[in-house]
Amino acid sequence: MADSTRSSITVKAGKAEIMAVIADLEAYPRWANGIRGCAVQESGEDGRASRAKVTFDGGPVSDTVGLAYTWEGDDRVKWELVEAGSVVTGLRGSYTLDDRGASTEVVYELAVDVKIPLPGLLKRQAEKRIVGSALKDLKRHVES
């Protein structure tokens, strides 16, 4: 899993407000397109999820996986696959938040590997669609 897809969006809110939305994993199915379920399995001392099971429907790829999360305050969260699904064999991602005064730049990076052999171009296109949709959904939810 060498390559990843990265994109950003500006959200009219502070880092703490945005990270609170990102950290509320169990609420994702209500606002994040493609996320069908999320169950926190373990939480860290800060109350944020350290492990969770996530079920998603990403068009041609639907699966349930186990993810481990690492939080860096309201600046960044990283996640990585710790329990493969039936299709997804590798996954890592992150949200990085950068304060821009009255708004925040949110950078989303994602890399996914699947059992199904996919040419690199198709894999990157799928990642771009997932990243773009996630950023737009986050912005819409936070700014509403």
N, C-alpha and C positions, 0 to 999 in steps of 0.2 A: 504494500500500500504506500507507494512513493509519492504519487501526485495527489493534490487536493484541489478543491474548488473554493474560491474565496470571493465574497462580495460584501458590500456595505450599504447602509441606508442611514439617513439622518432622522431622528425621532425627536419631536418637540416635548421632551421631558428630561428630568435629571437621571443620572446613573442609578441612584438608589431605587427610584420608582420602576425603572425598566428592569433592573436586576430582580426586584421583588416579583415581577411578572414571570421572568425567566425561571426563577427558583420555585415557583408554584407549579411543579411538574404535573400534579394530578388535575390541574385545571386546563391543561393543553387541549384535551379533546373538545372543549367548549369554544376554542378560538383558533387553534392551529390546524389548518387544512392538512389532512392526511394522517394525523395522530388519532388513533381510535381508542387508546387506553394507556394509562400510565399509573403504575402502582409503586410507591416508594417502599423499598424493602429495608433500608437502613438510613439513618440520619446521623450527621456529624454533630459535634458539640455546638455548632452555630445554628442547629435546627434545620439546616439545608440537607437535601438528599445526598447521600454518599453512594447509594446503589438504588437502582430502580429497574423495573421491567417495563418496556415500552412496546406497544403494539402499533404498527403503522401500516397504512395502505398507500404505497407510493406508485400507484398505477400498475406497471408490470411486476413490481416487487412489493409483496405484502409479507410481514413477518412479525414475530415477537422476539425481542432480544433483551439481554441483561446488560446494563450500562453502569459504569463506575464514574462518579463525578468528583472533580477537584475544583473548589471555589477559591478565588483570590479576591475576597471582599466583594465590592461592587464593581471591580475592574474587569474581571474575567472569570469564566467558567469553562472547564474542559471536560470532555467525557470520552470514554473509550469502551469498546466492547469487552465484556468479561464473560458473557454467555452467548454463544452464537445461536442464531435461529436456524430455521430449516433452509433459508436461502442466503441470509447475510452471514458472511464469514469474517468480515473485518469492518470496523467502523470507528472513526475518531472524529471529533469535532470540537468547536469552541465558539463562544461568543466573547468578543472583546469590546468593552465600552470605553469611549473617549469623550470626556466632557468638552462641549463646545459652547459654553455659556448657557443660553436659554434652551439648548438642545444637546443631544448626544449622538455621536457617530457610533453605530453598532456594526461591528464586523463579524461576519459568520464564516467560518471555515469548516469544510466537511470533506471527508474521504470515506468511501464505502467500497467494500469488496463483496462480491456475491459468487455463489457456486456456479451460476449460469455463466458460461463464457460470453463475455461482451467485449466488442472492440473498444479500445480506449476512448474513441470519439463518442460513442453511444453512452459510455459510462459517465464521461464528463458532462454530456448534455443532460443526463438524468440528475446528476449532482447539482448542476446549475439551476434546473427547474425546482428542485427541492429547496435549495438555498434561497433563491429568489422568492418563492412562495412563503417560506418561513419568515423572511425579513418583512415582506409586505403585511403578512398576518400579524406579526408582532407590532409593527407600526400602527396598523389599524386598531388593534386592541388597546394599546397604551394610550393613543391619542383620542379614543372615543369617550 
